[in-house]
Amino acid sequence: MEKLSSEDSHRKAHSLAHGGKMVLFTCKRDPAVDGSERSGLTFRSFYFERDGNAFLKATEGAASISRKLSVHVDIVTCKCAVDVQKRVKTPSILVTKKSEKGASFQYSLLTLSSSHQLEPCIEFKLPYQMKGKVCILQGPTVLWSHHNSVLYTSPLAEGVRKIPIQTPRCVFGELPIHKGQLFALGLSEPHSINQPPTLGYFLEDGQVFDGSLILPHPYICITQCMQVLTAERVNDGLRCAVIAATSKQQLVLFENGMVKDTCELPFEQAEDIQMVDTGRNGCLFVVFFKPGHVCAVWKETLQIASCWSDVSSAHVDDFLGCGTEQMLLLFRNQGLAREPLEKFLITDLCGISYSCGQGSEAPKTSPPQENSLLTLQALESRLQSGLIVLQELEREVRVKDRVLQQSIQVLTEMLSGRETVLSQPEQVLFMYFPQN
């Protein structure tokens, strides 16, 4: 496997999972033909090879971002998002170009096409630098907050737009429905007339709705990250299930705006929630925390399954190509000239486990705990199936014993010359035993 050079390692690689592969993005400067330098964005995709227990390079490419020496290029964030025009999910990466004067910030959103080319998608300029949480959602759409305002842009938005919600705290998300709806949740102004305490705003149609249908009012200010699991429109209302991590170190499951279950999280500063579908073994929530901690929580019971530390990033995909999902944890490496995919763990906590570079210094902070409810349900199902089979076998044995006893009696009477008179049920039993 190709190693990173020390120069590449000085610039942090941003990673995402797509189509069972890992994609790494890095900003670096390359010499141009005219002797100057240009800032570029490079990418490499890797697939997991089970026999060698390693990630091998699949494709690579680059795109030029700026030829000016005075421009500093950085990666803001990257994520897979649905391209509504192409109707495909594609890797998207947001980069910023900052001049030495710092008077303005130029932002570019690029997408990685199926032909392995980085293509420009959106370009916009801001008089300030994006700070805090920046989201890339379907569209692809970029959302961020600035001075109590929520702003967004997309290929269809025709520039940067501001939504009519003024709030110091806002939560972004999207509904998993046929026509996806991007939304922002915020607190309404105190003493607002005819307005719910939690305001929701759909970006696509500009509709304002009661945001408490997604998150209750008290949770808006303490929600650090969230994911809408299911959603459907019912008449003029909204029914949905939401999982959210709060600053109170809790993972909370909501149904239709009501708290259904909670789980105490082992770490603080939750940053992202992803869900792993392991197939018949159920689903897991993978919570990534800013200091580099990760915990997995069973969806069915909201019980902690396992925890890890010293993690650089966590991803969910079918890396093994087996039809179910696994989580991939990339651990931090010591030293500069090391491959980001050199120290990892692939697991679903249900029997699948591939690891590399951990050894005795494995950063797992607690052993996996068995999902008791799922185990009991599986054992109960097997027990019930076994009882049904056993009852069928006992019934067959009783029938065979009765046939055998009646056969002996008939043969005995025939040998003694006595006439045998069979009842109707006995005739049915002996239809397979002809007397001649």
C-alpha positions in Angstrom: 0.0 0.0 0.0 1.3 3.5 -0.9 2.4 5.5 2.1 1.7 9.2 2.8 4.7 11.5 2.5 5.6 13.7 5.4 4.5 16.7 3.5 1.0 15.3 2.9 0.7 14.3 6.5 1.2 17.9 7.7 -2.2 18.6 6.1 -5.0 16.8 7.7 -6.9 14.4 5.5 -10.7 14.5 5.6 -12.4 11.2 5.0 -15.9 9.9 4.1 -17.4 6.5 3.1 -19.1 6.0 -0.2 -20.2 2.8 -2.0 -18.2 0.6 0.4 -15.0 2.5 -0.2 -13.1 5.2 1.8 -12.3 8.5 0.2 -9.6 10.7 1.5 -9.3 14.4 0.6 -6.2 16.5 1.2 -5.2 20.1 0.3 -1.7 20.6 -0.9 0.5 22.9 -3.0 2.1 21.6 -6.3 4.6 23.3 -8.5 3.0 24.7 -11.7 4.5 24.8 -15.2 5.4 28.4 -15.0 7.5 27.9 -11.8 4.9 29.2 -9.4 2.8 27.1 -7.0 -0.9 26.3 -7.0 -3.2 25.0 -4.3 -5.0 21.8 -5.2 -7.4 19.3 -3.8 -6.4 15.7 -4.1 -8.5 12.6 -3.4 -7.8 8.9 -3.1 -10.4 6.1 -2.7 -9.6 2.8 -1.0 -11.4 -0.5 -0.8 -11.0 -3.1 1.9 -9.3 -6.4 0.9 -10.2 -9.1 3.4 -7.5 -11.6 2.6 -4.8 -9.0 3.2 -6.7 -7.3 6.0 -5.8 -3.9 4.5 -7.2 -1.0 2.5 -5.9 -0.9 -1.0 -6.0 2.1 -3.4 -8.7 2.1 -6.0 -8.7 5.5 -7.6 -7.0 8.9 -7.2 -7.3 12.4 -8.7 -6.9 16.1 -8.1 -8.4 19.5 -8.9 -6.8 22.9 -9.0 -8.3 25.4 -6.5 -6.1 28.5 -6.8 -2.9 29.6 -8.6 -2.3 32.6 -6.3 0.5 32.3 -3.8 -1.2 34.6 -1.4 -4.3 32.4 -1.2 -4.6 29.8 1.6 -6.9 26.8 0.9 -8.5 24.7 3.6 -11.1 22.0 3.7 -14.2 23.0 5.7 -16.1 19.7 5.7 -17.1 16.8 3.5 -20.0 14.5 3.4 -22.0 12.3 1.1 -25.3 14.0 0.0 -28.0 13.3 -2.6 -27.6 15.3 -5.8 -31.3 16.1 -6.5 -30.6 16.8 -10.2 -28.7 13.6 -10.9 -30.7 11.6 -8.3 -27.6 9.9 -6.9 -25.7 10.1 -3.7 -22.3 11.7 -4.2 -19.3 12.7 -2.1 -19.3 16.5 -1.6 -16.5 18.6 -0.2 -16.5 22.2 0.9 -13.2 24.2 0.6 -12.4 27.8 1.4 -9.9 30.2 -0.2 -8.6 32.9 2.1 -6.4 35.7 0.9 -3.6 37.1 3.1 -5.6 40.4 3.7 -8.5 38.3 4.9 -11.1 40.8 3.5 -13.3 38.0 2.0 -13.6 34.3 1.9 -14.3 32.4 -1.2 -16.1 29.0 -0.8 -16.3 26.2 -3.3 -18.4 23.0 -3.1 -17.1 20.2 -5.3 -18.6 16.8 -5.9 -16.8 13.6 -6.9 -18.5 12.2 -10.0 -18.9 8.5 -11.0 -16.1 9.0 -13.5 -13.7 9.9 -10.6 -13.5 13.6 -11.4 -13.8 16.5 -8.9 -16.5 18.8 -10.4 -17.4 22.3 -9.2 -20.9 22.5 -7.9 -21.3 25.8 -6.0 -19.2 28.9 -5.6 -20.0 31.8 -3.2 -18.2 34.5 -1.4 -18.7 35.7 2.3 -17.4 38.7 4.1 -16.7 36.4 7.1 -15.4 33.0 7.8 -17.8 30.1 8.6 -17.5 29.1 12.2 -19.2 26.4 14.2 -21.2 23.6 12.7 -21.5 23.6 8.9 -23.8 21.0 7.3 -23.9 19.5 3.8 -27.4 18.0 3.2 -29.2 16.8 0.1 -29.2 19.1 -2.9 -26.3 19.3 -2.2 -27.1 22.1 0.2 -24.7 23.9 2.5 -26.2 25.3 5.8 -24.5 27.3 8.5 -25.3 29.9 11.2 -23.9 33.5 11.6 -25.0 36.1 14.1 -28.3 34.4 15.1 -29.1 33.9 11.4 -29.4 30.7 9.4 -28.1 30.8 5.9 -27.9 28.2 3.1 -27.0 27.8 -0.6 -27.5 25.1 -3.2 -27.3 24.8 -7.0 -31.0 25.7 -7.1 -30.9 28.5 -4.5 -29.2 31.1 -6.9 -26.9 32.5 -4.3 -26.8 32.7 -0.5 -30.2 32.9 1.2 -31.3 33.6 4.7 -34.2 31.9 6.4 -36.7 33.9 8.4 -35.7 32.5 11.8 -33.6 34.7 14.1 -32.3 32.5 16.9 -29.0 32.1 18.8 -29.5 28.3 18.6 -30.5 26.3 15.6 -30.7 22.7 14.6 -30.5 21.4 11.0 -31.7 18.2 9.5 -33.6 16.4 6.7 -36.6 14.2 6.6 -36.3 10.7 5.0 -39.4 11.0 2.8 -39.9 10.6 -0.9 -39.5 14.3 -1.6 -36.9 15.1 1.0 -37.4 18.1 3.1 -34.5 20.1 4.6 -35.4 21.9 7.8 -34.0 24.2 10.4 -35.4 24.4 14.0 -35.1 27.4 16.2 -36.7 29.1 19.2 -39.3 31.7 18.5 -39.0 35.1 20.0 -40.4 35.5 23.6 -44.1 36.4 23.8 -44.6 35.9 20.0 -48.3 35.9 19.2 -49.8 32.9 17.3 -46.4 31.2 17.1 -45.3 27.9 18.6 -42.3 28.1 21.0 -40.2 26.0 18.5 -40.2 27.2 14.9 -39.5 24.9 12.0 -38.7 26.1 8.5 -38.6 23.9 5.3 -36.0 25.3 2.9 -37.5 23.9 -0.3 -40.9 25.5 0.0 -40.4 28.2 2.6 -43.1 26.7 4.8 -43.0 27.5 8.6 -44.2 24.7 10.9 -44.4 23.7 14.5 -40.9 22.4 15.2 -42.0 20.6 18.4 -43.3 17.9 16.1 -39.6 17.0 15.6 -37.9 18.1 18.9 -39.6 19.4 22.0 -39.0 23.0 22.9 -36.6 22.3 25.9 -34.3 20.2 23.7 -33.5 22.8 21.0 -30.9 24.5 23.1 -29.2 21.4 24.3 -29.2 19.2 21.2 -25.7 18.8 19.8 -26.5 16.5 16.9 -29.5 14.6 15.7 -30.9 12.3 13.0 -34.5 11.8 11.8 -35.0 8.0 11.6 -38.5 7.9 10.1 -41.0 10.5 8.9 -44.3 10.7 7.2 -46.8 13.5 6.5 -50.3 12.9 8.0 -52.9 15.4 6.9 -51.3 18.7 7.9 -49.1 17.2 10.6 -45.9 15.3 10.8 -45.1 12.0 12.4 -41.5 11.1 12.9 -38.9 9.3 15.1 -35.7 11.2 16.0 -32.5 10.3 17.8 -30.6 13.2 19.4 -27.5 13.6 21.5 -27.6 16.4 24.1 -25.2 18.5 26.0 -26.5 16.8 29.1 -24.6 13.6 28.0 -27.8 11.8 27.0 -28.9 10.0 23.9 -32.7 10.6 23.5 -35.2 8.8 21.3 -38.2 11.0 20.4 -41.5 9.8 18.7 -43.8 12.5 17.4 -42.1 15.1 19.6 -42.3 13.1 22.8 -39.5 11.5 24.7 -39.7 7.7 24.3 -36.4 6.5 25.8 -33.0 7.8 27.0 -29.5 6.5 27.4 -26.7 8.0 29.4 -23.7 8.6 27.2 -20.2 7.8 28.5 -18.6 10.9 26.9 -19.3 14.7 26.4 -19.4 16.9 23.2 -21.3 14.6 20.9 -20.6 15.6 17.3 -22.3 13.1 15.0 -24.8 10.2 15.0 -24.8 7.5 12.4 -26.9 4.3 12.3 -25.5 0.8 11.4 -28.0 -1.7 10.0 -26.5 -5.1 10.8 -29.4 -7.0 9.2 -31.0 -9.7 11.3 -29.0 -8.7 14.4 -30.6 -5.3 14.6 -29.3 -1.7 14.4 -26.7 0.3 16.2 -26.3 4.0 16.8 -22.7 5.1 16.4 -22.0 8.4 18.3 -18.8 10.3 17.6 -17.5 12.7 20.2 -15.3 15.7 19.5 -12.3 14.7 21.7 -12.0 11.4 19.7 -14.3 9.1 21.6 -16.9 6.8 20.0 -19.6 4.7 21.5 -22.1 2.2 19.9 -25.6 1.9 21.3 -28.2 -0.7 20.4 -31.2 0.9 18.8 -33.7 -1.6 20.2 -32.8 -1.2 23.9 -30.7 2.0 23.9 -28.0 0.1 25.8 -24.3 0.9 25.4 -22.7 -1.9 23.3 -19.1 -0.7 23.2 -16.8 2.3 23.5 -13.5 3.4 22.0 -11.0 6.3 22.4 -8.3 7.9 20.3 -10.5 7.7 17.2 -9.9 10.2 14.3 -13.1 9.4 12.5 -16.0 7.0 12.3 -17.8 5.8 9.2 -20.7 3.5 8.3 -21.0 1.5 5.1 -20.8 -2.0 3.7 -17.1 -2.2 3.5 -17.1 -6.0 3.2 -19.7 -6.2 0.4 -21.8 -8.6 2.4 -25.2 -6.9 2.1 -25.2 -5.4 5.7 -23.5 -2.5 7.2 -20.4 -2.2 9.5 -18.8 0.6 11.3 -15.2 1.6 10.5 -13.2 3.3 13.2 -10.0 5.1 12.1 -7.6 5.5 15.0 -5.0 8.2 15.4 -1.5 7.4 14.4 1.7 8.5 16.2 4.2 10.0 13.8 3.8 12.0 10.6 4.6 9.7 7.7 1.8 7.1 8.3 -1.2 6.1 6.2 -4.5 7.3 7.7 -6.0 3.8 6.9 -3.2 1.9 8.6 -4.8 1.7 12.1 -8.5 0.7 12.0 -11.3 -1.5 13.2 -14.2 -2.8 11.1 -17.0 -4.4 13.1 -20.7 -4.8 13.5 -20.4 -6.2 17.1 -22.4 -9.2 15.8 -19.5 -11.5 14.7 -17.8 -9.4 12.0 -14.4 -7.9 13.2 -11.4 -6.9 11.2 -8.6 -4.8 12.8 -5.1 -3.6 12.0 -2.5 -1.8 13.9 -4.1 -2.1 17.4 -2.4 -5.0 19.1 -2.1 -4.9 22.8 -2.5 -1.1 22.8 -6.0 -1.3 21.4 -7.8 1.9 22.3 -11.1 0.2 23.2 -12.1 1.6 26.6 -14.7 -1.0 27.5 -15.5 -4.5 26.3 -18.5 -5.1 24.1 -21.7 -5.8 26.1 -24.1 -8.4 24.8 -27.4 -7.1 23.5 -29.5 -9.1 26.0 -32.9 -8.3 24.6 -32.0 -9.3 21.1 -30.3 -12.5 22.4 -33.4 -13.4 24.5 -35.7 -12.8 21.5 -33.6 -15.0 19.3 -33.4 -17.8 21.9 -37.1 -17.6 22.5 -37.8 -17.8 18.8 -35.6 -20.8 18.4 -37.1 -22.5 21.5 -40.6 -22.0 20.1 -39.5 -23.5 16.7 -37.9 -26.4 18.5 -41.1 -27.1 20.6 -43.2 -27.1 17.4 -40.9 -29.6 15.7 -40.8 -31.7 18.9 -44.6 -31.8 19.1 -44.8 -32.9 15.4 -42.3 -35.7 16.0 -44.2 -36.9 19.1 -47.4 -36.9 17.1 -45.8 -39.0 14.4 -44.4 -41.4 16.9 -47.8 -42.0 18.5 -49.3 -42.7 15.1 -46.6 -45.1 14.2 -46.9 -46.9 17.5 -50.7 -47.3 17.0 -50.2 -48.6 13.5 -47.6 -51.1 14.7 -49.8 -52.4 17.5 -52.8 -52.8 15.2 -50.7 -54.5 12.6 -49.5 -57.1 15.2 -53.1 -57.7 16.3 -54.3 -58.2 12.7 -51.4 -60.6 11.8 -52.1 -62.6 15.0 -55.8 -63.0 14.2 -55.0 -63.9 10.5 -52.6 -66.7 11.6 -55.2 -68.1 14.0 -57.8 -68.2 11.3 -60.0 -65.6 12.9 -61.8 -62.9 10.8 -60.6 -59.4 11.5 -63.1 -56.7 11.5 -61.6 -53.2 11.1 -63.2 -50.0 12.1 -63.2 -47.0 9.7 -60.2 -45.3 11.4 -58.3 -48.6 11.4 -59.1 -49.0 7.6 -57.5 -45.6 7.1 -54.4 -46.6 9.1 -54.1 -49.9 7.2 -54.6 -48.6 3.7 -50.8 -48.8 3.3 -50.7 -52.4 4.5 -52.3 -54.7 1.9 -53.2 -58.3 3.2 -52.2 -60.2 0.0 
